[in-house]
Amino acid sequence: MSKIGTAIVAVLLVSALSGAADARRHLGLGPLAGFTRLFAGGLFVRGRVHHRHARVHRIEHVAAPSQDAVAPTNERAGEEKLAVGSLFTAPDSRRQIAADAALAFWHRGQSATVGWWSHGHGGYGWVGPLFWPFAANDIYGYTIFADGTGFWDYGYPDVYAGLFGPYGYDELAAYMTPNSGARTGRKIPPLQQFCGAAEHEIAALAISRIQQAIQPSDEQRAVLDRLADASNSAAQSIQASCPTQAASTAPARLALMQQRVAALLKAVTSLEPPLQEFYDLLHDDQKARLNALARNQPKLAAATAEIAAPARGCDASGSAALQWPAGEIESRLHPTEAQREPLDRLQRANADAVDLLSYECRPTDANTPSDRLAAVDRRLDALQQAINLVILPLEDLYASLGDEQKAQFERIGQDRAR
């Protein structure tokens, strides 16, 4: 498929999403109704796309499609190839799907409003108990295509949403048992579709794009094989970080967030050496062709109405919704003098987390895939440090609170979501 063809596919997908949203408004359907075909029985694992437990094959066995999708052998296979390929290069579509899933429990029969914990471009860092849906897409998308509107949206807003979670016990239980439909009568898709079910396919598509762009020699192919093996291991690490139980308290949420970021950081760290080794083997014209994948991405972004705006993750602390809720904490918890010391430490740690994540922002000089993956590493490391800053004083505060005070602390974010 040509680049123009790819753009058309992406436009059609976005149009379909928009059309589904219009239909929901007129027919009173839930926010996930428009995605039934994409999510039916598993977004990426039905039909001919079934690599969930498969390895990323060595390069001689990896299909090298011209763009996002191989020509389907039947209609069902075509739909599911479109889902994997288009979501790989269409961050706006990923954000729309994640947003509908994040808000699926609320707004009975109504079009979903924007939750206070949303990202600047409309996505969500938290979907029920899961932090960072479609993480592999965002990492590979930025590394290969320099498309950072997914990856660089993550930052302080998500730490804040971990502290003051928007979901209560009933909502979280619905995400952990999606077939129940909860009290909204709306089926919530399994979390694996957002945090691991397609990581192998995404890794294989990334390797295929690289292979297609540079047409490797035998020597380069051997190193690319090693990168494929590392990608497979990274996919397993990311998939294993999917939560298996809900976290209904702030310390438990930040612990899950900590585990998820650690898994992403481990995956990225494992990819850096083979990617750098491979890049160093390329001739100048091959490097130019590989780097051109990033230069061509804005054309696709324009076709899908992607807004070329900076990520909000580095300056979100100025948002009114993300200000430290000192007044609410005081009126709800009525802290004792003994509790004020850990509460003050938590507030200072939160401010330090803002400063740390404001400093490690998207670089302007990351011009190669290796440079961009290194930037991903630094950002994830900063996010991990920010969580570590907050989690210890948070645990100390929680240890000092009574049961009613803990309940009131948890109500701060939940009440904003109503």
BAZA-997318 format. One record per atom (N, C-alpha, C, O, CB): x negated, y, z negated. Coordinates in steps of 0.2 Angstrom, whole numbers, plus 5000, padded with zeros to 4 digits. Glycine has a CB too. Example, Ala and Ser with C-alpha at 12.3 -4.5 7.8 and 13.67 -1.06 7.14 Angstrom:
! residues 2
493449724961/493849784961/493449844961/492949834958/494349784955/493649894965/493249954964/493650004961/493350064960/493049974971/
This chain:
! residues 418
499649945000/500050005000/499650065000/499150064996/500550004994/499750115004/499350175004/499450214998/499950204994/499550215010/499050264997/499150314991/499750344992/500150354986/498550364991/499950364998/500650404998/501150354996/501650364993/500750425005/501150284998/501550234997/501650224989/502150214986/501450175000/501050224986/501050224979/501450274975/501850264971/500350214976/501350344978/501650394975/502450394976/502750404971/501450464978/502650364982/503350354983/503650304978/504150314975/503450334990/503250244977/503450194972/503550234965/504050214962/502950144972/503050274963/503150304957/503750354956/504050354951/502450344955/503850384962/504350434962/505050394961/505550414958/504350474968/505050344965/505650304965/505850274958/506350274955/505650244969/505250254954/505350224947/505650284943/506050274939/504750194945/505250344943/505550394939/506250414941/506650434936/505050454940/506350414947/507050434949/507550384946/508150404944/507150434957/507350324946/507850274944/507950284936/508450274934/507550204945/507350304933/507450314926/507850374924/508350374920/506750334922/507850424928/508250484928/508950474929/509450494926/507950544932/509050424935/509750404936/510050374931/510650374929/509750364942/509650324928/509950284922/510150334916/510650324913/509450234920/509750384915/509950434910/510550464911/510950474907/509350484909/510650484918/511250524920/511850474919/512350494916/511250544927/511750414921/512350364920/512450354913/513050344911/512150294923/511950354908/512150344901/512550404898/513050394894/511450344897/512350464901/512750524898/513450514900/513950534896/512450584901/513650494906/514350494909/514750434906/515350434905/514350494916/514350374905/514650314903/514650294896/514950244894/514450254907/514250334892/514250324885/513850264883/513950234878/514950314882/513350244888/512950194886/512350214882/512150264881/512650154893/512050164879/511450174874/510850184878/510850174884/511350114870/510350214875/509750244878/509350184882/508950204886/509350274874/509450124880/509050074883/509450034889/509149994892/508850014878/510050054890/510450024895/510150024902/510149984906/511150044896/509850084904/509550094910/508950054912/508650054917/509350164911/508650024906/508049984907/508149904907/507649874906/507450004902/508749884907/508949814906/508549774911/508249724909/509649804907/508449794917/508049754922/507349744920/507049694921/508249774929/507049804918/506349804917/506149764911/505649734910/506149874916/506649764906/506549734899/506849664899/506749624894/506749774894/507249644904/507649584903/507149524902/506749504906/508049564909/507249494895/506849434894/506149444893/505749394891/506949384899/505849504894/505149514893/504949554899/504949534905/504749454893/504649614898/504549664903/504049634908/504149654914/504249724900/503549604906/502949584910/502849514911/502349494914/502349614908/503249464908/503049394907/503549354911/503449294910/503049384900/504049374914/504449334918/504249324925/503749354927/505149364918/504549284929/504449274936/503749254937/503449204934/504549334940/503449284942/502749264944/502149304940/501649294941/502649284951/502449354936/501949384931/501949354925/502349374920/502149464931/501449304923/501549264917/500849254914/500649204912/501849204918/500449314914/499749304911/499649314904/499149324901/499249344915/500249314900/500249334893/499749304890/499349334885/500949334890/499649234891/499149194887/498549174892/498249124890/499449134884/498549204898/498049184902/497449224901/497449284899/498249184909/496849204904/496249244904/496249294910/496549284915/495549204904/495849344909/495749384915/495249354919/494649344917/495449464913/495449324925/495049284929/494449324931/494349384932/495449254935/493849284933/493249314936/493449344943/493949324946/492749254937/493049384945/493249424950/493449394957/493849414960/492649474952/493049334958/493249304964/493949274964/494249254969/492749244965/494249274958/494949244957/495449304956/496049284956/495049194952/495249364955/495649414953/495949444960/495549464964/495349474949/496649444960/496949474966/496749554967/496649584962/497649474966/496649574973/496449644973/496949684978/496849694984/495749654977/497549694975/498049734978/497749804981/497349834977/498649734974/498049824986/497849884989/498049944984/497649994984/498149904996/498649934981/498749984976/499149954970/498849904967/499250044979/499749974968/500049954962/500349884962/500349854957/500550004960/500549864968/500949794968/500749754974/500649784979/501649814967/500749694973/500749644978/501349634982/501949644978/500449574976/501449624988/502049614992/502449554988/502149504988/501949604999/503049564986/503349514982/503649454987/503749474992/503949544978/503649394984/503849344988/504649334987/504949294991/503549274986/504849364982/505649364981/505749424977/505349464975/505849304977/506449444977/506649504974/506449514967/506249564964/507349514975/506549454963/506349464956/505649474954/505449514950/506649394952/505249434958/504549444957/504349514959/503849544956/504149394962/504649544964/504549614967/504649664961/504249714960/504949634973/505249654958/505449704952/504849694947/504749754944/506049684949/504649644945/504149634939/503449654941/503149684937/504149564937/503249644947/502649674950/502649754949/502149784948/502449644957/503249774951/503349854951/503249874944/502949924943/504049874954/503549834939/503549864932/502849864930/502649914927/503949814928/502449814931/501749814929/501349864932/501049904929/501349744930/501349864939/500949914943/501149984942/500650024941/500949894950/501750004942/501950074942/501850094935/501650154934/502750074943/501950064929/501850084923/501050094921/500850134917/502150034918/500650054925/499950064924/499750134927/499250164924/499650014929/500050164932/499850224934/500350284933/500250334936/499650214942/500850274929/501350324928/501450334921/501950304918/502050294932/501050374918/501150384911/501850414909/502050404903/500650434908/502150454913/502750484912/503250434911/503750444907/502950534917/503250384915/503750324915/503650284908/504150274905/503650274921/503050274906/502850244900/503150284894/503450254889/502150234899/503050354894/503350394889/504050394888/504350394883/503050464890/504450394894/505150384894/505350324891/505850324887/505450394901/505050264893/505250204890/505150204882/505550184879/504950144893/504550224880/504450224873/504850274869/505050254864/503650244872/505050334872/505450374869/506150344868/506450354863/505550444873/506450314873/507150284872/507050224867/507550224863/507350254879/506550194867/506450134862/506350164855/506650144850/505850094863/506050224854/505950254848/506550284845/506650284839/505450314848/507050304849/507650334847/508250284847/508850304847/507750394851/508150224849/508650174850/509150164845/509750154846/508350114852/508950174838/509350164833/509850214832/510450204829/508950154827/509750274834/510150334832/510550354838/510550314843/509750394830/510950404837/511350434843/511850384846/511750364852/510850464848/512350364842/512750314844/513150334851/513550384850/513250294839/513050304856/513350324862/513250394865/513450414870/514150314861/512750424862/512550494864/511850494868/511450444866/512650544859/511750544872/511050544875/510550564869/510750604865/511050594880/510050534869/509550544864/509250614863/509050644868/508950484864/509250634857/508950704856/508150694855/507950634854/509250744851/507750744854/507050734853/506950734846/507150774842/506650794856/506650674844/506450664837/505850714835/505450734839/506250594836/505850734829/505350774826/504650754827/504150794827/505450794819/504550684827/503850654828/503650644835/503150604836/503850594824/503950674840/503850664847/503150694848/502950744845/504350684851/502850674854/502250704856/502450764861/502950774863/501850654860/501850804863/501950864867/502250854874/502650894876/501350894867/502150794877/502350774883/502950734883/503150704888/501850744887/503250724877/503950684877/503850614874/504350584873/504250684883/503250584873/503150524871/503150514863/503350564860/502450494873/503050454861/503150444854/502550404852/502350354855/503750414852/502150424846/501650384843/501950324839/501550274839/501250424839/502550334836/502850274832/503450254836/503950294837/502950304825/503550194837/504150164839/504350114834/504050054834/504050124846/504750124829/504950084824/504350074820/503950124818/505250014826/504150014818/503549994814/502849994819/502349984816/503549934811/502950004825/502350004829/502050074830/502350124832/502549974836/501350074829/501050134831/500650124838/500350074839/500450154826/500750174842/500350174849/500650124854/500350074855/499650164848/501250134856/501550084862/501150094868/500850154870/502250094863/501050044872/500650044879/499950074878/499750114882/501050094884/499650054873/498950084871/498450064877/498050104879/498650054865/498450004879/498049984884/498050024891/497650044894/498049904886/498750034893/498850074898/498550144897/498250174902/499650084899/498650174892/498350244890/497550244891/497250294893/498550274884/497250194888/496550184888/496250174895/495850214897/496250134883/496550124898/496250114905/496450174910/496050194914/496550054908/497050204909/497250254913/496850314913/496650344918/497950274911/496550334907/496150384906/495450374908/495050404912/496050414899/495250314907/494550284908/494450284916/493950314919/494350224905/494850254920/494850244927/495050304931/494750334936/495150184929/495650334929/495950384933/495950454930/496150504933/496750374934/495650464924/495550524921/496250554919/496350614918/495150574925/496750514918/497450534917/497450534909/497650474906/497950494920/497350584906/497350584899/498050604895/498050614889/496850634896/498550624899/499150644896/499450594891/499950604887/499650664901/499250524892/499550474887/499050474881/499250484876/499550414891/498450464883/497950444878/497850504873/497850504867/497250424880/497750564876/497550624872/498150654868/498050704864/497250674876/498750634869/499350654865/499250624858/499650654853/499950634868/498850574857/498850544850/498350584846/497850604848/498650474851/498550594839/498150624835/498550644828/498850604826/497950694838/498450704826/498750724820/499450714819/499650694814/498550794818/499850724824/500550714823/500750644821/501250634817/500950734830/500350594823/500450524821/500250514814/500650474811/500150484826/499750544812/499550534805/500150564800/500350534795/498850574803/500350624802/500950654799/501550614799/501850604794/501050724802/501650584804/502250534805/502150474801/502650444799/502450524812/501550454800/501350394796/501550414788/501750374785/500650374797/501350474786/501450494780/502250504778/502450474773/501150564778/502550534783/503250554782/503650514787/503950544792/503450624782/503750454786/504050404792/504750424793/505150434789/503950334790/504950424800/505650434801/506150384801/506750394801/505650464808/505850324800/506250264800/506350234793/505950234789/505950204804/507050214791/507150184785/507150104786/507050084791/507850204782/507350074780/507350004780/507749974785/507549924789/507549974773/508349994786/508849964791/508549974798/508649924802/509549994791/508350034800/508050044806/507449994808/507349964813/507850114807/506949994803/506349954804/506549874805/506249844809/505949954798/507049854801/507349784801/507549774808/507549714811/507849774796/507949824811/508149814818/507649804823/507749764828/508649874820/507049844822/506549834827/506149764826/505949734831/506049884826/506149734820/505849674819/506249614821/506049564823/505649664812/506949624821/507449574824/507849604829/508449624828/507849544818/507549624835/507949664840/508549634843/508949664845/507449674846/508649564843/509249534845/509849554841/510449544844/509149464846/509749574835/510349594831/510749644834/511349654833/510149604824/510449694837/510749754840/510849804835/511149864836/511449734843/510749794829/510849844823/511549864823/511949834826/510349904824/511649924819/512349944819/512549984825/513150004825/512449984812/512149994829/512250034835/512549994841/512850024846/511650074838/512549934840/512749884846/512249894851/512449874857/513449904848/511649914850/511149924856/510549874855/510249874849/510949994856/510349844860/509849794859/509149834860/509049864865/509849744865/508749824855/508049854854/507549804857/507549744855/507849874847/507149824862/506749774865/506149754860/506049784855/506349804871/505949684861/505449664856/504749704856/504549734862/505249594858/504449714851/503849754850/503349734855/502949774857/503649764843/503249664856/502749644860/502749674867/502149674870/502749564860/503349694869/503349724876/502949794876/502849824881/504049734878/502849824870/502549884869/501849874867/501449924868/502949934865/501649824864/500949824861/500549764862/500049754859/501049824853/500749724867/500349664869/500549614874/500149584877/500249624863/501149614876/501349564881/501049574888/500949524891/502149574882/500849634890/500549634896/499849664896/499549684902/500949684900/499449654891/498749684891/498349644896/497849674899/498549674884/498449584896/498049544901/498149564908/497649574912/498149464901/498749584910/498949604917/498649674918/498349684923/499649604918/498649714913/498349784913/497649784914/497349814919/498549824907/497249734910/496549734911/496349704918/495949724921/496349684906/496749654921/496649624927/496749684933/496349684937/497049564929/497249724932/497349774937/496849824937/496649854942/498049814935/496549844931/496049884930/495349864934/495049894938/495849904923/495249794933/494649764936/494749764944/494349774948/494549694933/495349754946/495549744953/495449814956/495149824962/496249724954/495649864953/495549934956/494849954957/494649984962/495849984951/494449934951/493749944952/493449904958/493049934962/493349934945/493549844958/493349804964/493549824970/493149834975/493649724963/494149844971/494349874978/493949934979/493849944985/495149884977/493849984974/493550044976/492850034978/492650074983/493550084970/492449994975/491749994976/491449934981/490949934983/491349984970/491949884982/491749824986/491049794984/490549804987/491649844993/491049764978/490349744975/489949694979/490249654982/490449724968/489349704978/488849654980/488849594976/489249594970/488149684981/488549544977/488449484973/488249494966/488449474961/488049424976/487649534966/487349554959/487849594955/487949584949/486749594961/488149644959/488649684955/489249644953/489549654948/488849744959/489449594957/490049554955/489949514949/490349504945/490249504961/489349494948/489149454942/489249494936/489549474930/488449424942/489049564936/489149604930/489849624929/490049634924/488649674931/490249634935/490949644935/491349584931/491849594928/491249664942/491049524933/491349464929/491249474922/491749464918/490949404931/490649504919/490649514912/491049564910/491349554904/489849524911/491149614914/491649664912/492349634911/492749654907/491649724916/492549594916/493149554916/493249514909/493749514906/493249514922/492749484908/492749444901/492849484895/493249474891/492149394901/492449544895/492549584890/493249614889/493549634884/492049644890/493549634895/494249654896/494749604893/495249624890/494449674903/494649544894/495049494892/495049484884/495549484881/494849424894/494449494881/494349494874/494649554871/494949554866/493649484872/494549614874/494849674872/495649664872/495949694867/494649734876/495949634877/496649624877/496849584872/497449594869/496849594884/496549534870/496749494864/496649534858/497149524853/496249434864/496149574857/496149614851/496749664850/497049674845/495449654851/496949694856/497449744856/498149704854/498549724850/497549774862/498249644857/498849604857/498949584849/499449584847/498849544861/498349564846/498349544839/498549594834/498749584829/497749504837/498549654836/498649714832/499349734831/499549774828/498249774834/499849694835/500549704835/500749694828/500649634825/500949664840/501149734825/501449714818/501949664818/502349654822/501749784815/501849614813/502249564812/502749574806/503249534805/501849494810/502749624803/503149644798/503249724797/502849754799/502949614791/503849744795/503949814794/503649844788/503549814783/504749824794/503449904789/503149944783/503550004781/503650044785/502449964785/503849994775/504350044773/504150094768/504550134766/504950014770/503450094767/503150154763/502650184766/502350154771/502950124756/502450244764/501950284767/501250244767/500850244772/501850344764/501050214761/500350184761/500350124766/499850104769/500250154754/500950084766/500950024771/500950044778/500650014782/501649984769/501250104780/501250134787/500550144789/500350134794/501750184788/500250184784/499550204786/499050144786/498550144790/499250254781/499250094782/498850034783/498849994790/498449974793/498949984777/499549994792/499649964799/499350014804/499049984809/500449964800/499350074803/499050124808/498350114808/497950114813/499250194806/498050104802/497350094802/497050024805/496550024809/497150084794/497449974804/497349914808/497349914815/496949894819/497849854805/497849954818/497949964825/497450004828/497149984833/498649994826/497250054825/496650094827/496050054827/495650064832/496550164823/495950014822/495349974822/495249924827/494749914830/495249944815/495849894829/495849854835/495749884841/495349854845/496549814835/496049944842/495849984848/495150004849/494849994854/496350044849/494850024843/494150044843/493749984844/493249994848/493950074836/493849924842/493449864843/493549844850/492949834853/493749804839/494049854853/494149834860/493749884865/493449864869/494949844863/493749954863/493449994867/492649994867/492349994871/493650074865/492449974860/491749964859/491449914863/490849914865/491649964852/491849854864/491649794867/491649814875/491249774878/492149744866/491949854877/491949874885/491449924887/491249924893/492649904886/491149964882/490650014884/490049984887/489850004892/490550054878/489749934884/489049914887/489149884894/488749894898/488749854882/489649834895/489749804902/489949854907/489749854913/490149744902/490349904905/490549954910/489950004912/489850014917/491050004907/489550024907/488950064908/488450024912/488150054917/488650084902/488349954911/487849914915/488149914922/487749914927/487849844912/488749904923/489049894930/488949964933/488749964939/489749874929/489150014930/489050084933/488350094935/488250124941/489350134929/487850084931/487150094933/486950054939/486450074942/486750074927/487249994940/487049954946/487349984953/487149964958/487349884945/487850034952/488150054959/487650104962/487250144960/488750094957/487750104969/487450144973/487750214973/488350214971/487350124981/487450264975/487850334975/488450334978/488950364976/487350384978/488550304984/489150304988/489750264984/490350284984/489150284995/489550214981/489950174977/490250214971/490850214969/489650104975/489750244967/489950284962/490450344964/490950354960/489350324959/490350364970/490750424972/491450394974/491950424972/490450454979/491450334976/492150304978/492550284971/493150294970/492050234982/492150264966/492450244960/492650314956/493250314953/491950204955/492250364956/492450424953/493050454957/493350494954/491850474953/493150444963/493650474967/494350444965/494850484966/493550454975/494350384961/494950364959/495250414954/495850424954/494950294955/494850454950/495050504945/495250564949/495750594947/494550524940/494950584955/495050644958/495750634962/496150684963/494550654963/495950574964/496550554968/497150554963/497750564965/496450494971/497050544956/497650534952/498050594952/498650594951/497350514945/497750664952/498250714952/498750714957/499250744956/497850784952/498550684963/499050684968/499650644967/500250664968/498750654975/499550584963/500050544961/500450574955/501050574955/499750474958/500050614951/500450644945/500850704948/501450714945/499850684941/500650734953/501150784956/501750754959/502250784959/500750824961/501650694962/502250664965/502750644960/503350634962/501950604970/502450624954/502950604949/503150664944/503350644939/502650544945/503050724946/503150784942/502850784936/503050814931/503950784941/502250754935/501850754929/501550824928/501350864933/501250704930/501650854922/501450914921/500750914918/500550884914/501850944915/500250954922/499550954920/499451004915/499251064916/499150974926/499650984909/499551034903/499150994898/499050934898/500251044900/498751034894/498351004889/498750964884/499350984882/497951054885/498450904881/498750864876/498850914870/498450954868/498350804874/499450894866/499550934860/499250904854/499250944849/500350934859/498950854855/498650814849/498150864845/498050854839/498350754851/497750904848/497250944845/497551014842/497151044838/496750964850/498151034844/498351094841/499051094838/499351134837/498351154846/499251024837/499951014834/500051034827/500651044825/500150944835/499551054823/499651064816/499951134816/500251144810/498951074813/499951174821/500351234821/501051234821/501451274820/500051284826/501351174823/502051154824/502351164817/502151134812/502151094827/502951194817/503351204811/503551134809/503651124802/503951244812/503651084813/503951014811/503350984807/503450934804/504150984817/502751004808/502150964806/501851004800/501250984798/501650954811/502151054797/501851084792/501851044785/502351004785/502151154791/501451054781/501451014775/502051034771/502151094769/500851034770/502550984769/503151004766/503151014759/503450974755/503650944768/502751064757/502651074749/503251084746/503451064740/502151134748/503751124749/504351144746/504851084745/505151074739/504751194750/504851044750/505250984749/504950934744/505350904740/505250944756/504350924744/504050884739/504150904732/504350864728/503250874740/504150974731/504250994724/504950984722/505150964717/504051074724/505451004727/506150994725/506350924725/506850914721/506551034730/506050884728/506250814728/505950774722/506250734719/506150774735/505350784722/504950734717/504850764710/504850734705/504250724720/504950834709/504850864703/504250834700/504250814694/505450854698/503650844703/503050814700/502850834693/502950894691/502450824705/502550794689/502350804683/501650844684/501350844689/502250744678/501350864678/500650894678/500150844680/499750864684/500550924672/500250784678/499750734680/499750714687/499250694690/499850674675/500350714690/500450704697/500250754702/500150744708/501150684698/500150814699/499950874704/499250864706/499050884712/500050934700/498850834702/498150824705/498050774711/497750794715/497650794699/498350714711/498350674717/498750704722/498550694728/498550604715/499250744721/499650774726/499250834729/499250834736/500250804723/498850864725/498450924728/497850884733/497650914738/498150964723/497550834730/497050794734/497350774741/496950774746/496750744730/497950744741/498250724747/498350784752/498250774758/498950684745/498550834749/498650894754/498050914757/497950934763/499050954750/497450924753/496850944755/496550884760/496250904765/496350944749/496650824759/496450774764/496850784770/496550764775/496550704761/497450794770/497850804776/497550864780/497550864786/498550824774/497350924777/497050974780/496450954783/496250984789/496951034775/496050914780/495350894782/495450854789/495150854793/494950854777/496050814789/496150764794/496350814800/496150794806/496750724793/496750864799/496850914805/496250944808/496150944814/497350974802/495750964803/495150994806/494750944810/494450954815/494751024800/494750884807/494350834811/494550814818/494250814822/494350764806/495250804818/495550794825/495550854829/495650844835/496250764823/495550914826/495550974831/494850974834/494851004839/495751034827/494350954831/493650954833/493550914839/493250924844/493150944828/493750844838/493650794843/494150794848/494550744848/493550724839/494150844853/494650844858/494450814864/493850794865/494950914858/494850824869/494750794876/494150834879/494150894879/495350804881/493650804881/493050844884/493150864891/493650834895/492450794884/492850914893/492950944900/492450914905/492450934911/492951014900/491950884902/491350864906/491250784907/490750764909/490650894904/491850744906/491850674906/491950654913/492550654915/492350644901/491450654918/491650644925/491550574928/491650564933/491150684929/491350524923/491350454926/491750414921/491850434915/490550434926/491850354923/492250304919/491850294912/492150294907/492350244922/491250284912/490850274906/490850334902/490950324896/490050264908/490850394904/490950454900/491550454897/491650474891/490750514904/492150444901/492750444898/492950394893/493250404888/493250444903/492650334894/492750274889/492350294882/492550284877/492450214891/491750324883/491450354877/491850404873/491850404867/490750384879/492150444877/492650494874/493150464870/493350484865/492850544879/493450414873/493950374870/493750344863/494050344858/494250314874/493150314863/492750294857/492750344852/492950334846/492050264859/492550404854/492450454849/493050474846/493150494840/492050514852/493650484850/494250504848/494550454843/494850474838/494750514854/494550384845/494750334841/494450334834/494750324829/494750264844/493750344834/493350344828/493550404824/493650404818/492650354830/493750464827/493950524823/494650504820/494750524814/493950584828/495050474824/495750454821/495650414815/496050414811/496150424827/495250364816/495150314811/494850354804/495050334799/494650264813/494450394805/494150434800/494750474796/494750484790/493550484802/495150504801/495650544798/496150504794/496350524788/496050584804/496350444796/496750404792/496450384785/496750384780/496950334796/495750364786/495350354780/495350404775/495450394769/494650334782/495350474777/495350524773/496050534769/496050544763/495250594777/496550514772/497250524769/497450464765/497750474760/497750534775/497250404767/497550344764/497350334756/497750314753/497350284768/496750354754/496550344747/496950394743/497150364738/495850354747/496950454744/497350494740/498050484740/498450494735/497250574741/498350454746/499050434746/499150384741/499650384738/499250424753/498750334741/498850274737/498750294730/499150274725/498250224738/498350344728/498350364721/498950404719/499250394714/497750414720/499250444724/499850474722/500350424721/500750434716/500050524728/500450374726/500950324725/500950294718/501450274715/500950284731/500350274716/500250244710/500550284704/500750254699/499550224709/500550344705/500750384699/501550404699/501750424695/500350454699/501850384705/502550404706/503050344703/502850284703/502750414713/503550364700/504050324698/504450294704/504450324710/504550354693/504950244704/505250224709/505750274713/505750274719/505750164707/506050314709/506550364712/506050414715/506250444721/506950404706/505550434713/505050484716/504850454723/504750494728/504450504712/504650394723/504450354729/505050354734/504850374740/504250284728/505650344732/506150344737/506250414739/506450424745/506850324733/506250464735/506350534738/505750554742/505850594747/506350584732/505150534741/504550544746/504750514753/504650554758/503950514743/504950454753/505150424759/505750454763/505750454769/505350354758/506150494759/506750524762/506550584766/506950604770/507250534757/505950614765/505750674768/505850664776/506150704779/505050704766/505450624778/505450614786/506050584788/506250594794/504850564788/506350534785/507050504787/507550554788/507950554792/507250444782/507650604783/508150644783/508150694789/508650714792/508250684777/507450704791/507350754797/507650714803/507750754808/506650774797/507650654803/507750614809/508550604810/508750584816/507450544809/508950624806/509650614806/509950674810/510550674811/509950614799/
